[in-house]
């Protein structure tokens, strides 16, 4: 599981988002506007998605797309 964590300003309601790049690396974007504790929770949440393989499960992707 190869990933990079990047801190960027996101809208306040977005805590984090993960995108897989064309080389197969996961880029975890964490909202830089959050407190340290909230950032740590967001990182844990995003890494859980990676560890579970959610990006390769069609039922999970379909659910996310309908949100």
C-alpha positions as MATLAB code, in Angstrom:
seq = 'XXXXXXXXXXXXXXXXXXXXXXXXXXXXXXXXXXXXXXXXXXXXXXXXXXXXXXXXXXXXXXXXXXX';
ca = [
       0.000    0.000    0.000;
       1.913    3.021   -1.285;
       0.503    6.423   -0.482;
       1.368   10.070   -0.065;
      -0.320   12.373    2.409;
      -0.736   15.951    1.290;
      -2.226   18.851    3.218;
      -4.235   21.316    1.161;
      -7.003   23.805    1.809;
     -10.312   22.124    1.068;
     -13.867   23.319    1.713;
     -14.579   23.104    5.443;
     -17.073   20.268    5.032;
     -14.434   18.074    3.309;
     -12.086   16.451    5.799;
     -10.121   14.379    3.314;
     -10.180   12.642   -0.023;
      -8.081    9.922   -1.617;
      -7.268    9.561   -5.303;
      -5.228    6.845   -6.981;
      -2.858    8.197   -9.616;
      -1.910    6.582  -12.917;
       1.114    4.902  -11.312;
      -1.041    3.162   -8.688;
      -0.061    5.375   -5.757;
      -2.743    6.677   -3.451;
      -2.710   10.427   -2.870;
      -4.418   11.259    0.404;
      -5.462   14.907    0.560;
      -6.199   16.184    4.061;
      -7.829   19.502    4.775;
      -5.097   21.817    6.086;
      -7.770   23.973    7.755;
      -8.630   21.268   10.289;
      -7.140   20.949   13.749;
      -4.351   18.439   14.237;
      -6.711   15.969   15.940;
      -9.275   16.209   13.133;
      -6.520   15.752   10.553;
      -5.346   12.589   12.311;
      -8.902   11.199   12.301;
      -9.261   12.041    8.612;
      -5.969   10.297    7.796;
      -7.065    7.186    9.680;
     -10.387    7.241    7.832;
      -8.769    7.561    4.400;
      -6.145    4.885    5.123;
      -8.939    2.528    6.205;
     -10.490    2.912    2.745;
      -7.148    2.007    1.165;
      -6.537   -0.960    3.481;
     -10.026   -2.371    2.838;
      -9.552   -2.115   -0.906;
     -12.588    0.140   -1.286;
     -11.190    1.618   -4.502;
     -11.459   -1.771   -6.166;
     -14.949   -2.713   -4.951;
     -17.667   -1.688   -7.403;
     -20.448   -1.622   -4.783;
     -18.489    0.886   -2.699;
     -17.716    3.068   -5.711;
     -21.361    3.033   -6.799;
     -22.448    4.098   -3.312;
     -19.930    6.959   -3.254;
     -21.054    8.124   -6.699;
     -24.667    8.443   -5.508;
     -23.787   10.617   -2.501;
];
